[in-house]
């Protein structure tokens, strides 16, 4: 494990603060670009696509540290394939379920394809088995490598696909009265960022017993967990108040949404966000690293910043489906 002694020095905290402000400014900028016209809504997909690609590279690196072999090319091109499927779904007006089914079928096809390639390329497989000291048969190695690749596609790319669906929610659900996608995206990023911030601040300020599961990471405390969930609830309430006073009142009344609905949504967002953080911590502990990468000074890698968001996206999407 990396040395954690100097993680909270003034210099590191300054870097963390500056980069944090930059991340917020970047996200706000993409929100503003999204609202320029009907066509600029796709600019937000560019941001999501970047997160998919960067996250895939970091997951691949993590898997290699865990001595898990993957098909790098498949991981690299899957975000592009995912975006193409989104365009196909929007052009041909697929419903949400058909879009999800399309993604599942494509994943199954990719798994069969890379497994077949691994079996046929006997020379490369035997070389990798030798280099990694794999003690099984070639078919088992091919199956394990293909499964690892699909896992790398599921996390984070397939989970981030739900951000695509949130962004285009009104189109998928044929809602023309108001922009549900904007509401969902604000809810997603607000609850995630606030939960992460509150978990960090409260976890450092209020010292409580650590969560007694060693594999989840050494710094997880119950106060941080509760603080993160409370942060998501507070963010959801703020989102409700802002949208209620900015033209969404009639739409909320139409769908019987009130502040209590948003409190419940915030609660679930907080839980899912913390689950994403715990999952990321577990993977990093397995790989023996502190961060996914060093891409963002003071914050680690892209996945260190969106580990809760990728899981929370599923929660927000399901909540939107239930509400609208």
C-alpha positions in Angstrom: 0.0 0.0 0.0 1.1 3.6 -0.7 2.3 5.7 2.2 -0.7 7.7 3.6 1.2 9.8 6.2 1.4 13.0 4.2 -2.0 12.8 2.5 -3.5 15.6 4.6 -0.6 18.1 4.6 -1.5 21.7 3.8 0.1 21.5 0.4 -1.9 18.4 -0.5 -5.1 19.9 0.8 -4.5 23.0 -1.2 -4.0 20.9 -4.4 -7.2 19.0 -3.5 -9.2 22.2 -3.0 -7.9 23.9 -6.3 -8.6 20.8 -8.3 -11.9 20.3 -6.7 -13.0 23.8 -7.7 -11.7 23.1 -11.2 -13.8 19.9 -11.4 -16.9 21.7 -10.3 -16.3 24.5 -12.8 -15.8 21.9 -15.6 -19.1 20.2 -14.7 -21.0 23.5 -14.5 -19.6 24.5 -17.8 -20.9 21.3 -19.5 -24.3 21.9 -17.9 -24.3 25.4 -19.4 -23.3 24.2 -22.8 -26.0 21.5 -22.6 -28.7 24.2 -22.3 -27.7 26.3 -25.3 -29.9 24.4 -27.7 -31.4 21.0 -28.4 -28.3 19.9 -30.3 -25.8 20.9 -27.6 -27.3 18.3 -25.3 -24.9 15.9 -27.0 -21.9 17.8 -25.6 -22.7 16.4 -22.2 -22.4 12.9 -23.7 -18.8 13.9 -24.6 -18.0 14.5 -21.0 -19.6 11.1 -20.1 -17.6 9.5 -22.9 -14.3 10.9 -21.5 -15.2 9.5 -18.1 -15.9 6.1 -19.7 -12.5 6.1 -21.6 -10.4 7.4 -18.7 -12.2 5.0 -16.2 -11.6 2.0 -18.5 -7.9 2.7 -18.7 -7.7 3.0 -14.9 -9.7 -0.2 -14.4 -7.4 -2.0 -16.9 -4.3 -0.8 -14.9 -5.9 -1.9 -11.7 -6.7 -5.4 -13.1 -3.1 -5.7 -14.2 -1.9 -4.9 -10.7 -4.2 -7.7 -9.5 -2.6 -10.0 -12.1 -5.9 -10.2 -14.0 -5.5 -10.3 -17.8 -7.9 -8.4 -20.1 -8.3 -7.6 -23.8 -7.1 -4.0 -23.8 -8.4 -3.2 -27.3 -11.9 -4.4 -26.3 -11.9 -2.2 -23.2 -10.7 0.8 -25.2 -13.3 0.7 -28.0 -16.3 -0.3 -25.9 -17.1 3.3 -24.8 -17.2 4.2 -28.5 -19.5 1.3 -29.2 -21.7 2.4 -26.3 -22.0 5.9 -27.7 -22.8 4.5 -31.2 -25.6 2.4 -29.7 -26.9 5.5 -28.0 -27.1 7.3 -31.3 -28.8 4.3 -32.9 -31.3 4.1 -30.1 -32.1 7.9 -30.4 -32.3 7.9 -34.2 -34.6 4.8 -34.3 -36.5 6.0 -31.2 -35.9 2.8 -29.2 -37.5 2.7 -25.7 -35.4 2.3 -22.6 -35.9 -1.4 -22.3 -34.9 -2.0 -26.0 -31.8 0.1 -25.5 -30.8 -1.9 -22.4 -31.5 -5.2 -24.3 -29.3 -3.9 -27.1 -26.4 -3.3 -24.7 -26.8 -6.7 -23.1 -26.8 -8.4 -26.5 -23.7 -6.5 -27.6 -21.9 -7.4 -24.4 -22.7 -11.0 -24.9 -21.5 -10.9 -28.5 -18.2 -9.2 -27.4 -17.7 -11.9 -24.7 -18.2 -14.7 -27.3 -15.9 -12.9 -29.8 -13.0 -12.3 -27.4 -13.3 -15.8 -25.9 -13.1 -17.3 -29.4 -10.1 -15.1 -30.3 -8.4 -16.2 -27.0 -9.0 -19.8 -27.9 -7.8 -19.6 -31.5 -4.7 -17.5 -30.6 -3.0 -20.4 -28.9 0.6 -19.0 -29.1 -0.3 -15.7 -27.4 -2.4 -17.5 -24.7 0.4 -19.9 -23.8 2.9 -17.0 -23.6 0.6 -15.0 -21.2 -0.1 -18.1 -19.1 3.7 -18.5 -18.7 4.3 -14.9 -17.9 1.5 -14.7 -15.3 2.2 -18.2 -13.8 -1.3 -19.3 -14.6 -1.7 -22.9 -13.4 -4.8 -24.0 -15.3 -5.7 -25.0 -18.9 -5.8 -22.7 -21.9 -9.6 -22.8 -22.1 -9.9 -21.8 -18.5 -7.4 -18.9 -19.0 -9.3 -17.7 -22.1 -12.6 -17.8 -20.1 -11.1 -15.9 -17.2 -9.5 -13.3 -19.4 -12.8 -12.7 -21.3 -14.7 -12.5 -18.1 -12.3 -9.9 -16.7 -12.7 -7.9 -19.8 -16.5 -7.9 -19.6 -16.2 -6.9 -15.9 -14.1 -4.0 -17.0 -16.8 -3.0 -19.5 -19.5 -3.2 -16.8 -17.5 -1.1 -14.4 -17.4 1.7 -15.3 -18.6 2.0 -18.9 -22.0 0.2 -18.7 -22.8 1.8 -15.4 -22.0 5.3 -16.9 -24.3 4.4 -19.8 -27.1 5.2 -17.4 -25.9 8.8 -17.4 -26.5 8.8 -21.2 -30.0 7.6 -20.5 -30.6 10.3 -17.8 -29.3 13.0 -20.2 -31.7 11.9 -22.9 -34.5 10.7 -20.6 -37.2 13.0 -22.1 -36.4 11.6 -25.5 -36.5 8.0 -24.4 -39.7 8.5 -22.5 -41.2 10.9 -25.1 -41.8 13.7 -22.5 -42.0 17.0 -24.2 -43.4 19.2 -21.5 -40.1 19.7 -19.6 -36.5 18.6 -19.5 -36.4 15.6 -17.1 -32.8 14.9 -18.1 -31.6 18.2 -16.7 -33.3 17.5 -13.4 -31.8 14.0 -13.3 -28.3 15.1 -14.1 -28.4 17.9 -11.5 -29.7 15.4 -9.0 -26.9 12.9 -9.9 -24.0 15.3 -9.7 -25.4 17.3 -6.7 -26.0 14.3 -4.5 -22.7 12.6 -5.5 -20.5 15.6 -5.0 -22.2 16.7 -1.8 -22.2 13.2 -0.4 -18.4 12.8 -1.1 -17.7 16.2 0.4 -19.8 15.6 3.5 -18.4 12.1 4.0 -14.9 13.5 3.8 -15.5 16.5 6.2 -17.6 14.7 8.8 -15.4 11.6 8.7 -12.4 13.7 9.4 -14.1 16.0 12.0 -16.2 13.5 14.0 -14.0 10.5 15.0 -16.0 7.4 15.3 -15.4 3.7 15.1 -14.1 2.5 11.8 -16.2 0.1 9.7 -14.8 -3.2 10.8 -14.3 -4.8 7.4 -10.6 -4.6 6.6 -11.0 -5.2 2.9 -13.2 -2.0 2.5 -10.2 0.2 3.3 -8.6 1.5 6.4 -10.2 5.0 6.4 -13.9 4.1 6.3 -15.8 5.3 9.4 -19.5 5.2 10.4 -19.5 9.0 10.8 -18.3 9.4 7.2 -20.9 6.9 6.0 -23.7 8.8 7.8 -22.3 12.1 6.7 -22.4 11.1 3.1 -26.0 9.9 3.2 -27.0 13.2 5.0 -25.1 15.2 2.4 -27.1 13.5 -0.5 -30.4 14.2 1.3 -29.5 17.8 1.8 -28.5 18.1 -1.9 -31.8 16.5 -3.0 -33.7 19.0 -0.9 -31.8 21.9 -2.4 -32.4 20.5 -6.0 -36.1 20.4 -5.2 -36.3 24.0 -4.0 -34.3 25.3 -6.9 -36.3 23.5 -9.6 -39.6 24.1 -7.8 -38.9 27.9 -8.0 -37.5 27.8 -11.5 -40.5 26.6 -13.5 -40.9 22.9 -12.5 -43.8 23.4 -10.0 -46.5 22.5 -12.4 -44.6 19.4 -13.5 -43.9 18.3 -9.9 -47.6 18.7 -9.2 -48.6 16.7 -12.3 -46.4 13.8 -11.2 -47.3 14.2 -7.5 -43.7 15.0 -6.5 -43.1 16.9 -3.3 -40.2 17.6 -1.0 -40.6 14.2 0.7 -40.2 12.5 -2.6 -36.9 14.2 -3.0 -35.8 13.3 0.5 -36.4 9.6 -0.3 -34.5 10.0 -3.6 -31.7 11.7 -1.7 -31.6 8.9 0.8 -31.3 6.2 -1.9 -28.7 8.3 -3.8 -26.6 8.6 -0.6 -26.7 4.8 0.0 -25.9 4.0 -3.6 -23.1 6.6 -3.7 -21.5 5.1 -0.6 -21.9 1.6 -2.0 -19.9 2.8 -5.1 -17.2 4.2 -2.9 -17.0 1.0 -0.9 -16.7 -1.1 -4.1 -13.9 1.1 -5.3 -12.1 0.9 -2.0 -12.4 -2.9 -2.1 -10.9 -3.1 -5.6 -8.0 -0.8 -4.6 -7.3 -2.8 -1.5 -7.2 -6.0 -3.6 -4.8 -4.3 -6.0 -2.7 -2.8 -3.2 -3.0 0.8 -4.3 -4.3 4.0 -2.7 -5.6 5.6 -5.8 -6.7 4.4 -9.3 -4.1 6.8 -10.8 -2.4 10.1 -10.3 -4.2 12.0 -13.0 -5.8 14.6 -10.8 -3.5 16.2 -8.2 -4.8 15.8 -4.7 -7.7 13.5 -5.8 -6.1 10.5 -7.5 -7.6 9.2 -10.7 -10.9 9.8 -12.5 -12.4 6.7 -10.9 -11.5 8.1 -7.5 -13.8 11.0 -8.2 -16.6 9.1 -9.9 -16.6 5.8 -8.0 -19.9 6.8 -6.3 -21.3 8.5 -9.4 -21.2 5.4 -11.6 -23.3 3.4 -9.1 -25.5 6.4 -8.2 -26.4 6.9 -11.9 -28.3 3.6 -11.7 -30.2 4.8 -8.7 -31.1 8.2 -10.2 -32.2 6.6 -13.4 -34.4 4.1 -11.6 -35.9 6.9 -9.5 -36.7 8.9 -12.6 -38.4 5.8 -14.1 -40.5 5.4 -10.9 -41.4 9.1 -10.9 -42.1 9.7 -14.5 
